[in-house]
Amino acid sequence: MTETAKNVTSRREFLKHTGRVAAASALVGTAIPYVHAAEDNTIRVVLVGCGGRGTGAAKDAMSVKQGPVKLVAMADVFEDRLKTSYANLKDLGDKVDVPDDRKFVGFDAYKKAMDCLKPGDVAIFATPLAFRGPHCAYAVEKGLNVFMEKPLTADGPTSRRLIDLAKKATEKNLKIGVGLMSRHARPLEEVHKRIQDGEIGDIVLMRGYRMHGPLGSFASEKWPGDPSELLWQIKRFHSFLWASGGNFNDFYIHVIDHCCWMKDGWPVKAQALGGRHYRQTDDGKPSVDQNFDVYSVEYVFDDGARLIMDGRCINGCTQIYNSAAHGTKGMAILSKSGDCGTPSSTYKGQNPDRDKMIWQSKDQSNPYQNEWNDLVDAIRGDKPYNELERGVMASAVSSLGRKAAHTGVEITLDAFLKSEQEYAPGVNEFTMDSPAPLKAGPDGAYPIPMPGIVTDREY
């Protein structure tokens, strides 16, 4: 499997004028450029998935400086989340034009929201990953540009379908951004260039860490009976592999992705370990989610270089959240703190000693805003821009490590991508009355990974 866009391209050119876009539309059926009335160059946006990250993405979209962007519709399966999101966005004034008749609730709400757009507008997807496939397919069908949050897939079949969809989007000249903001962190762009230029030699080892206490819906108690089991699992999406890929995908994908970027490639295989230690709440109630508390994955690249990714969600332990690369001539701090925290730096030798420093970044720009600036530049400049296949591959590599830990078996990336196990088949047909893809047992607990015992699947 190859990456469609190995290197991040500069995307800072502003739309020249409306006439250029109109002229681009004359290209025979091969492109669907941004098209609106000549006097209105507003990019209209809809938000599908109105949680915190979706609300943040909408704010970033409307904060670009390259011409007007307006939010015109919203969709979610939870009315209360839509209302909360709207309340947090309405203070942006005339950038938000979402009357009640353009606020849609339900599993088909995404279609109703996108039906409010014209070709060349933008749909934001910030739902749990299980819904990326049908949502993105509808956007491509309608000729819409897309920004979607990570991760994108949790299994082989959905990964393959989205890779095929990426090719269709490219054929239609659609622009697709993926919320892996490390690729738009200017310090990481610079350290990537320095590594590729040989500043630390050939990479032999990379280290990634995200170790802290429980976050989000990492751990869940027994389903309370209301709302439905399906809606409850969607609300608690970090707890279920079908909805999120578990905490491994959702928490660790950024570090995994930008480490793979430093190698300009994806690992060929992985072996891993992990376990469940403290699986109950402070008041002694059992935790019924599917996550491990700890993970340690060894990814192997085709030249033998390794990436070690360590994750932990346990209170009271040392907290480490950073990444580094070691080469034959020196080492680099990729992210000093967090997914892409500054400064990045390079050193002679294998220790980040101040007196051995070669370079340290100075840029402090917001990578979340950068990714939107880059996407809108591509839309207004009608430049090729499609991060979908890369986002799928980052999700697949994350899933590869998770599956290796959950089974206790070394797995190749090729085997993962060719696997037939799909965690949420028929997700495009879900209704409010649908059963959950994963059913609790009589004790209220869900199937959990059993490494070495269940090895042909994760649970």
C-alpha positions in Angstrom: 0.0 0.0 0.0 1.5 3.3 -1.0 0.8 6.8 0.3 -0.8 9.2 -2.2 0.9 12.3 -0.9 4.2 11.5 0.7 5.2 15.1 1.5 2.9 17.8 2.8 2.7 20.5 0.2 2.6 24.2 0.8 -1.0 25.4 0.4 -0.9 29.1 1.2 -2.0 30.7 -2.1 -5.1 32.8 -1.9 -8.0 32.5 -4.4 -7.0 34.9 -7.2 -10.5 36.0 -8.2 -14.0 34.6 -8.8 -13.4 34.6 -12.5 -10.6 32.1 -12.2 -12.9 29.7 -10.4 -15.5 30.1 -13.0 -13.0 29.4 -15.8 -11.9 26.2 -14.0 -15.5 25.0 -14.2 -15.0 24.8 -18.0 -12.7 21.8 -17.6 -14.7 18.9 -19.0 -16.4 16.9 -16.1 -13.1 16.1 -14.5 -13.4 18.7 -11.7 -16.0 20.2 -9.5 -14.5 23.5 -8.5 -15.9 25.9 -5.9 -18.9 27.5 -7.6 -21.2 30.2 -6.4 -22.7 33.4 -7.8 -20.0 35.8 -9.0 -20.9 38.3 -6.3 -20.6 35.8 -3.4 -17.4 33.9 -2.7 -18.6 32.6 0.7 -17.6 29.0 1.5 -20.6 27.4 3.2 -20.0 24.8 5.8 -22.1 22.2 7.6 -21.1 20.5 10.9 -21.9 16.8 11.2 -21.1 15.7 14.8 -21.6 18.5 17.3 -19.3 17.4 20.2 -16.4 19.4 21.5 -14.0 18.5 18.6 -16.6 19.2 16.0 -17.4 22.6 17.6 -13.7 23.4 17.7 -13.3 22.5 14.0 -16.2 24.7 13.1 -14.7 27.6 15.0 -11.3 27.1 13.2 -13.1 27.0 9.8 -14.7 30.3 10.5 -11.4 31.8 11.7 -9.6 31.6 8.4 -8.5 34.9 6.8 -8.8 33.9 3.2 -12.3 35.1 2.5 -15.7 34.5 4.1 -16.7 31.1 5.6 -20.2 30.6 7.0 -21.8 27.8 9.0 -25.3 27.1 7.5 -26.4 23.7 9.0 -25.7 21.3 11.8 -26.5 17.6 12.4 -26.2 15.1 15.2 -28.0 12.1 16.7 -28.2 13.9 20.0 -30.3 17.1 20.1 -28.7 18.3 23.3 -25.3 18.2 21.8 -26.4 20.1 18.8 -28.0 22.8 21.0 -24.9 23.1 23.2 -22.7 23.3 20.1 -24.9 26.0 18.6 -24.8 28.0 21.8 -21.0 27.9 21.7 -20.9 29.1 18.1 -23.7 31.6 17.8 -21.5 34.4 19.2 -19.5 34.4 16.0 -22.3 36.6 14.6 -23.1 36.5 10.9 -20.6 33.7 10.3 -23.3 31.4 11.8 -26.5 31.2 9.9 -28.2 28.1 11.3 -32.0 28.6 11.9 -34.0 25.9 13.5 -35.0 24.4 10.2 -31.4 23.7 9.4 -30.6 21.9 12.6 -31.1 18.2 12.0 -31.3 15.3 14.4 -31.0 11.6 13.7 -28.9 9.0 11.8 -30.0 10.5 8.4 -29.4 14.1 9.6 -26.0 14.2 7.8 -27.8 13.9 4.4 -30.2 16.7 5.3 -27.3 19.0 6.4 -25.2 18.3 3.2 -28.3 18.9 1.1 -28.1 22.5 2.2 -24.8 22.9 0.3 -23.7 23.4 -3.3 -20.8 21.7 -5.0 -17.5 23.2 -3.7 -18.8 23.9 -0.2 -17.4 22.0 2.9 -18.8 19.3 5.1 -17.1 18.8 8.5 -17.3 15.2 10.0 -16.6 14.9 13.7 -18.7 11.9 14.6 -17.2 8.6 15.9 -15.2 6.9 13.1 -17.7 4.2 12.3 -19.7 6.8 10.3 -16.8 8.2 8.2 -17.5 5.9 5.3 -21.2 6.7 4.6 -20.8 10.3 5.4 -17.8 10.8 3.2 -19.3 8.8 0.4 -22.4 11.1 0.3 -20.1 14.2 0.3 -18.1 12.9 -2.7 -21.4 12.0 -4.5 -22.6 15.6 -4.0 -19.3 17.2 -5.0 -18.5 18.6 -1.6 -15.1 19.3 -0.1 -14.6 17.6 3.3 -12.8 18.1 6.6 -13.0 15.0 8.8 -11.6 14.4 12.3 -9.3 11.5 13.1 -9.3 8.5 13.3 -11.0 7.3 10.2 -11.2 3.5 10.4 -10.8 0.6 12.8 -10.8 -2.4 10.5 -9.6 -3.7 7.2 -12.9 -3.5 5.1 -13.7 0.1 6.0 -10.0 1.1 5.4 -10.2 -0.4 1.9 -13.5 1.3 1.1 -12.2 4.7 2.1 -9.0 4.3 0.1 -11.2 3.6 -2.9 -13.2 6.7 -2.1 -10.0 8.8 -1.9 -9.3 7.9 -5.5 -12.9 9.0 -6.5 -12.5 12.3 -4.6 -9.2 13.0 -6.5 -10.9 12.2 -9.8 -13.5 14.8 -9.0 -10.9 17.4 -7.9 -12.4 17.5 -4.4 -10.4 18.8 -1.4 -10.3 16.6 1.7 -8.6 17.5 4.9 -8.0 15.1 7.8 -7.6 16.3 11.4 -4.1 15.0 11.9 -2.8 18.4 12.8 0.8 17.4 13.4 1.3 17.4 9.6 0.4 21.1 9.8 2.6 22.0 12.8 5.3 24.2 11.2 8.0 23.0 13.7 7.3 19.4 12.7 7.4 20.3 9.0 10.8 21.8 9.6 12.2 18.9 11.6 10.9 16.5 8.9 12.8 18.4 6.3 16.0 18.4 8.4 15.7 14.6 9.0 15.1 14.1 5.2 18.2 16.2 4.5 20.3 13.9 6.7 20.8 16.1 9.8 20.6 13.2 12.2 21.5 10.5 9.8 19.4 7.5 9.0 16.6 6.9 11.5 17.0 3.6 13.4 14.6 4.2 16.3 11.6 6.4 17.2 9.9 6.6 20.6 6.3 7.8 21.2 4.6 8.1 24.6 1.2 9.1 25.8 0.9 8.1 29.4 -1.6 9.9 31.7 -4.8 9.2 33.7 -8.1 8.1 32.2 -9.7 10.6 29.8 -13.0 11.0 27.9 -15.1 7.8 27.7 -12.0 5.6 28.1 -13.8 3.5 30.8 -17.5 2.9 31.1 -19.8 1.3 33.6 -22.7 -1.0 32.8 -25.3 0.4 30.3 -28.0 2.1 32.4 -30.8 1.2 30.0 -31.4 4.7 28.8 -30.8 5.9 26.1 -30.7 2.9 23.8 -27.7 0.7 23.9 -26.6 2.0 20.5 -26.9 5.6 21.5 -25.2 5.0 24.8 -22.2 3.3 23.0 -22.0 6.3 20.6 -21.9 8.6 23.6 -19.2 6.4 25.2 -17.4 5.9 21.9 -13.8 5.7 23.4 -15.0 2.5 25.2 -15.9 0.5 22.1 -13.7 -0.7 19.2 -16.5 -0.4 16.6 -17.1 3.3 17.4 -13.6 4.6 17.8 -10.9 1.9 17.5 -10.8 2.3 21.3 -8.6 4.7 23.2 -5.5 3.3 21.3 -6.6 4.8 18.0 -8.2 7.9 19.3 -5.4 8.9 21.8 -2.2 7.6 20.1 -2.8 8.2 16.3 -1.2 11.7 16.2 2.1 10.5 17.6 2.1 7.4 15.5 1.3 9.4 12.4 4.0 12.0 12.7 6.6 9.4 13.6 5.7 7.6 10.4 6.0 10.9 8.6 9.6 11.3 9.7 10.3 7.9 8.0 8.2 8.9 4.9 6.6 5.5 5.1 4.4 3.1 7.0 5.6 0.1 9.1 5.3 -3.3 7.6 4.4 -5.2 10.8 3.9 -4.9 14.5 4.0 -6.9 17.7 2.7 -5.6 21.0 1.7 -6.2 24.6 -0.9 -4.7 26.9 -3.3 -5.5 29.7 -6.2 -4.5 31.9 -5.1 -3.7 35.5 -7.7 -1.6 37.4 -11.0 -2.1 35.7 -13.4 -0.7 38.2 -14.5 2.7 39.3 -13.4 4.3 42.6 -16.6 3.1 44.2 -16.0 -0.5 43.1 -18.3 -0.8 40.1 -16.9 -2.9 37.3 -15.8 -1.3 34.1 -17.3 -2.9 31.0 -15.4 -1.3 28.2 -13.1 -3.0 25.7 -9.9 -1.0 26.4 -6.6 -2.0 27.9 -5.0 0.2 30.6 -1.5 -0.1 29.0 -0.1 -0.7 25.6 3.4 -1.0 24.2 3.7 -1.6 20.5 6.9 -2.2 18.4 6.4 -1.2 14.8 8.9 -2.4 12.3 9.7 -0.6 9.0 11.0 -2.3 5.9 14.6 -1.2 6.6 14.5 -2.6 10.1 14.0 0.7 11.9 11.6 0.6 14.9 8.9 2.8 16.4 8.1 2.0 20.0 4.7 3.5 21.0 3.8 3.3 24.8 0.4 4.3 26.1 -1.1 4.2 29.6 -4.3 5.4 31.2 -3.7 4.9 34.9 -3.8 7.5 37.6 -0.8 8.0 40.0 1.8 7.0 37.4 4.6 9.1 35.8 3.1 11.1 33.0 5.0 11.2 29.7 3.6 12.6 26.5 6.2 13.3 23.8 8.1 11.8 20.8 11.7 11.5 19.6 13.7 10.1 16.7 17.2 8.6 16.9 19.5 8.5 13.8 23.0 7.3 13.0 24.4 10.8 13.5 22.1 12.3 16.2 18.6 12.6 17.6 15.5 14.8 17.3 12.8 15.9 19.7 9.7 15.7 17.5 7.0 16.8 19.9 8.3 18.1 23.3 4.9 17.8 24.9 1.6 16.5 23.6 0.8 15.6 20.1 2.8 18.3 18.5 4.1 20.6 21.3 6.9 23.0 20.7 9.8 23.4 20.4 11.0 20.7 18.1 14.8 20.3 18.1 17.8 18.3 16.8 21.0 17.3 18.5 24.4 15.7 17.9 24.5 12.4 19.7 21.7 10.5 21.3 20.9 12.8 24.3 19.0 16.1 24.1 21.9 18.0 25.7 21.8 21.7 25.4 25.4 22.0 24.3 24.8 19.4 21.6 21.8 21.2 20.1 21.9 21.8 16.3 18.5 23.5 15.8 15.4 24.5 17.8 12.1 25.6 16.3 10.6 29.1 17.0 7.2 28.9 15.2 4.3 29.1 17.6 1.4 29.1 15.2 -1.7 27.0 16.0 -1.6 23.7 14.0 -5.4 23.3 14.3 -5.8 26.7 12.5 -3.0 25.9 10.1 -4.8 22.8 8.8 -7.9 24.9 8.0 -5.8 27.7 6.4 -4.2 25.1 4.2 -7.5 23.4 3.2 -9.2 26.7 2.4 -6.1 27.9 0.4 -6.4 24.7 -1.7 -10.2 25.3 -2.2 -9.8 28.9 -3.2 -6.7 28.3 -5.2 -8.2 25.1 -6.8 -5.0 23.2 -6.0 -4.8 19.4 -5.5 -5.4 18.5 -1.9 -6.5 15.1 -0.6 -5.4 13.8 2.7 -7.9 10.9 2.8 -5.6 8.0 1.9 -2.9 9.2 4.3 -5.5 9.5 7.1 -6.8 6.0 6.4 -3.2 4.6 6.5 -2.5 6.4 9.8 -5.7 4.9 11.2 -4.8 1.4 9.8 -1.3 1.6 11.4 -2.9 2.6 14.7 -5.3 -0.3 14.4 -2.5 -2.7 13.5 -0.7 -1.9 16.8 -4.0 -2.2 18.7 -4.8 -5.5 17.2 -1.3 -6.9 17.8 -1.7 -6.0 21.5 -5.2 -7.4 21.7 -4.3 -10.8 20.1 -0.7 -11.2 21.3 0.3 -12.1 17.7 2.7 -10.3 15.3 0.7 -8.9 12.4 1.7 -7.4 9.1 0.1 -4.2 7.8 -0.8 -6.0 4.6 -2.6 -8.8 6.5 -4.5 -6.2 8.5 -5.6 -4.3 5.4 -6.8 -7.6 3.8 -8.7 -8.8 6.8 -12.4 -9.3 6.5 -13.6 -8.7 10.1 -15.7 -5.6 10.1 -16.8 -4.2 13.5 -19.9 -2.2 12.5 -21.4 -3.6 9.3 -24.5 -1.9 8.1 -23.7 1.4 9.9 -25.2 3.3 7.0 -28.6 1.8 7.8 -28.7 2.6 11.5 -31.9 4.2 12.9 -32.8 5.3 16.4 -34.3 1.9 16.9 -31.3 -0.2 15.7 -29.6 -2.6 18.0 -26.0 -1.8 18.9 -23.2 -3.6 16.9 -21.9 -5.0 20.2 -24.2 -6.6 22.7 -23.6 -6.8 26.4 -23.6 -10.2 28.2 -25.9 -11.1 31.0 -23.5 -9.4 33.5 -23.6 -6.2 31.5 -20.0 -6.6 30.3 -18.8 -6.6 26.7 -16.3 -9.0 25.0 -12.8 -8.0 25.8 -9.5 -8.9 24.1 -7.8 -12.1 25.3 -4.2 -12.2 24.0 -3.0 -15.6 23.2 -6.4 -17.2 23.6 -8.4 -15.3 21.0 -5.8 -14.6 18.2 -7.7 -14.5 15.0 -9.8 -11.5 16.0 -9.7 -8.8 18.7 -12.7 -10.1 20.8 
